[in-house]
Amino acid sequence: MARRYRYSFAKKKESGKGKWSAAIAVLSVVLFLTAIYASFWLEKKYEFIAGGVCLFTAMLTVYGFILGLRSFSEKNCTHVTSIIGSITNGVFMVAWLGFYLIGLR
């Protein structure tokens, strides 16, 4: 009689830091759209508010990118949100750098 191998796959949970990284990516998009809306709504009276929100969002994406990279070291969990958060925050980080360099020109 042949041996029957029984495999059991444990349900793995998502990485906690990966969830935070993905949430920060969503928050940075919302803050960016809020800054655009505020700059049009305030009609260039208080553009430092939109600039402050954009600066905060740029720093938030850097933190989200670092958090997403650190989440890959967690064991016994899946890394789908880590991948999504790291890639999204990395793209937004490069975009913010581009906006900053365009502003310097």
C-alpha angles and dihedrals in degrees: 000000000000120000116251115218116210117205124191122191116208117220107249121208126223121267112267094218089047090057090051091048092053091046091052089051091054091045092051091054091050092048092048092052089046091053091051091049092047093050091054093041095050092047096222094304096114105018090152088074092058090043092052092049090049092049091049090049092051091053090045092055091051089052091047091051092051091045090050092052092048091051091068090073093064113107130221097021138095121255105209094116090043090058093045093046095045095048095044094047091045092053092047091046091056090045092053090049089052092050090050093050091047088052091053092055 
